[in-house]
């Protein structure tokens, strides 16, 4: 059982300073994380970001569509006829 528990956990090692050089010693932070829970959290975050991206894209498309409609509505009649 203990081996199975060990398989479910990953050892995550994060350095406090990503730009460390040889002259500086780094005191890293080590933390054990349940891999399944971590993956679930990452999946949730990815889905949230996808949802936000979709909303932003829809807002941008709507703004562009409104701008295009405004442009078309303000065209002189002759230019409007040329479009059709």
Backbone bond lengths (Angstrom), bond angles and torsions (degrees), N, CA, C in turn:
res aa  C-N    CA-C-N  psi(-1)  N-CA   C-N-CA  omega(-1)  CA-C   N-CA-C  phi
1 X - - - 1.450 - - 1.528 111.18 -
2 X 1.314 115.24 -38.29 1.461 119.08 -179.28 1.525 110.96 -65.07
3 X 1.337 116.70 -37.57 1.467 120.94 178.43 1.521 109.84 -65.65
4 X 1.343 116.80 -39.97 1.462 120.38 178.33 1.518 110.42 -64.38
5 X 1.328 115.69 -38.87 1.464 120.07 177.78 1.513 110.69 -64.16
6 X 1.328 116.43 -39.45 1.459 120.83 178.48 1.521 111.25 -65.27
7 X 1.344 117.11 -33.93 1.455 120.84 179.55 1.521 111.06 -67.64
8 X 1.331 116.78 -29.58 1.463 120.77 -177.89 1.526 112.46 -79.72
9 X 1.299 115.98 -10.37 1.460 118.93 -177.54 1.513 110.74 -111.45
10 X 1.307 115.39 142.00 1.461 121.63 174.84 1.514 107.93 -111.90
11 X 1.282 115.25 148.04 1.450 119.90 174.53 1.511 107.58 -95.19
12 X 1.309 115.70 117.03 1.454 121.14 -178.68 1.512 107.40 -105.27
13 X 1.297 115.44 123.98 1.455 119.92 -179.44 1.511 108.18 -116.49
14 X 1.314 115.99 119.41 1.453 120.80 -179.66 1.517 108.43 -119.09
15 X 1.270 114.97 131.28 1.453 120.27 177.35 1.508 109.29 -86.14
16 X 1.310 117.67 141.24 1.460 120.53 178.89 1.514 111.80 -68.22
17 X 1.320 117.30 -27.32 1.455 120.95 -177.24 1.518 108.67 -131.51
18 X 1.335 117.32 112.37 1.463 120.98 -179.64 1.525 112.50 -70.42
19 X 1.303 117.33 -24.05 1.460 121.87 -175.94 1.525 111.44 -100.69
20 X 1.318 116.53 39.48 1.457 118.50 -177.78 1.525 110.90 -72.94
21 X 1.333 115.58 148.64 1.455 119.30 175.37 1.526 108.97 -119.42
22 X 1.323 117.04 174.90 1.455 121.38 -174.04 1.522 113.33 -63.14
23 X 1.318 117.96 -26.62 1.453 120.35 -176.54 1.524 112.18 -81.61
24 X 1.313 117.39 -12.68 1.456 120.78 -178.35 1.512 109.14 -109.70
25 X 1.335 116.48 128.47 1.456 118.16 175.47 1.517 108.63 -85.25
26 X 1.316 114.92 145.46 1.458 119.65 -177.16 1.516 109.24 -112.70
27 X 1.316 115.93 128.68 1.457 118.71 173.17 1.519 106.54 -96.79
28 X 1.340 116.66 99.40 1.463 122.06 -176.03 1.513 111.36 -75.42
29 X 1.302 115.27 160.59 1.451 122.41 177.54 1.515 107.50 -108.79
30 X 1.312 117.90 124.63 1.449 121.83 178.41 1.513 109.07 -112.49
31 X 1.350 114.53 139.05 1.444 118.73 -177.89 1.520 108.64 -148.90
32 X 1.319 118.04 136.86 1.453 121.43 176.52 1.521 108.14 -92.30
33 X 1.326 114.66 134.92 1.452 120.58 -176.58 1.524 108.66 -131.51
34 X 1.317 117.75 137.64 1.462 122.07 174.47 1.523 106.81 -68.36
35 X 1.323 116.78 117.58 1.466 121.79 -174.31 1.523 111.61 -60.94
36 X 1.327 117.84 -42.22 1.466 120.62 -178.90 1.525 110.86 -63.94
37 X 1.309 117.10 -42.99 1.463 120.92 179.44 1.521 110.55 -66.70
38 X 1.319 116.34 -39.60 1.462 121.02 179.24 1.527 110.46 -64.51
39 X 1.328 117.00 -44.50 1.468 121.15 178.82 1.527 110.52 -63.91
40 X 1.321 117.23 -39.93 1.457 121.38 178.13 1.525 110.64 -62.28
41 X 1.312 115.85 -42.39 1.467 120.90 178.09 1.528 110.83 -63.75
42 X 1.324 116.70 -42.39 1.462 120.73 178.15 1.526 111.37 -64.10
43 X 1.332 116.44 -42.01 1.470 120.00 178.24 1.528 110.88 -61.33
44 X 1.317 116.47 -41.86 1.469 120.46 178.27 1.518 111.05 -62.45
45 X 1.313 116.13 -42.67 1.463 120.32 179.59 1.529 110.86 -65.24
46 X 1.330 117.39 -41.45 1.459 121.43 178.04 1.525 110.02 -61.51
47 X 1.338 117.29 -44.27 1.460 120.62 179.79 1.523 111.17 -63.26
48 X 1.324 116.80 -40.40 1.464 121.09 178.08 1.531 110.17 -62.79
49 X 1.310 117.13 -43.47 1.464 120.72 179.01 1.525 111.57 -65.89
50 X 1.329 117.22 -38.23 1.474 120.74 176.53 1.527 110.42 -63.00
51 X 1.335 116.17 -43.36 1.463 120.30 178.44 1.524 111.01 -61.20
52 X 1.330 116.54 -44.64 1.462 120.78 178.59 1.532 110.90 -62.14
53 X 1.325 116.74 -40.73 1.462 121.33 179.04 1.523 110.75 -63.75
54 X 1.328 117.09 -43.00 1.452 120.94 179.15 1.536 111.08 -62.55
55 X 1.314 116.89 -42.72 1.464 121.15 178.12 1.521 110.29 -62.31
56 X 1.325 116.83 -44.82 1.466 121.13 -179.97 1.523 110.86 -63.19
57 X 1.319 116.80 -42.50 1.474 120.05 178.38 1.521 110.96 -62.22
58 X 1.337 116.82 -43.68 1.464 120.10 179.25 1.522 111.14 -62.74
59 X 1.333 116.10 -41.32 1.469 119.90 178.11 1.530 110.78 -62.69
60 X 1.323 116.22 -41.99 1.472 120.17 179.25 1.523 111.42 -65.98
61 X 1.334 116.82 -41.73 1.466 120.45 178.06 1.524 110.71 -63.18
62 X 1.329 116.43 -41.79 1.461 120.96 179.37 1.529 110.26 -63.98
63 X 1.318 117.04 -43.46 1.465 120.69 178.77 1.524 110.62 -62.82
64 X 1.314 116.65 -42.18 1.462 120.97 178.89 1.527 110.55 -64.45
65 X 1.321 116.42 -42.63 1.460 120.81 179.06 1.525 110.31 -62.50
66 X 1.316 117.00 -43.38 1.467 120.57 178.81 1.520 110.71 -63.77
67 X 1.336 116.39 -41.59 1.466 120.35 178.55 1.520 110.70 -62.55
68 X 1.316 116.96 -41.07 1.454 121.19 179.80 1.529 110.29 -65.76
69 X 1.331 116.80 -43.68 1.462 120.14 178.31 1.531 111.17 -62.75
70 X 1.314 115.88 -41.37 1.469 119.86 177.98 1.522 110.03 -62.52
71 X 1.316 116.94 -43.43 1.458 121.38 178.98 1.526 110.62 -60.56
72 X 1.330 116.07 -47.08 1.466 120.09 -178.70 1.526 110.55 -63.73
73 X 1.311 116.56 -41.34 1.469 120.19 -179.18 1.526 112.46 -65.66
74 X 1.298 118.06 -26.36 1.459 120.76 -177.93 1.524 113.42 -94.48
75 X 1.327 116.38 0.10 1.465 119.20 178.24 1.532 110.50 -67.51
76 X 1.312 115.62 145.33 1.469 118.44 172.80 1.537 109.48 -61.36
77 X 1.300 116.02 153.33 1.465 121.26 -174.39 1.525 112.35 -56.09
78 X 1.312 117.50 -40.98 1.474 121.00 -179.35 1.533 110.36 -62.89
79 X 1.305 117.64 -46.39 1.464 120.28 179.01 1.512 111.52 -65.44
80 X 1.320 117.00 -34.12 1.451 121.34 177.00 1.525 110.81 -64.15
81 X 1.320 116.20 -40.37 1.479 120.55 177.50 1.522 110.36 -64.28
82 X 1.324 117.04 -36.79 1.465 121.08 -179.87 1.534 112.03 -63.94
83 X 1.317 116.11 -26.69 1.462 120.12 -179.87 1.528 112.48 -72.04
84 X 1.343 115.87 -28.35 1.472 118.96 -175.94 1.489 113.32 -97.35
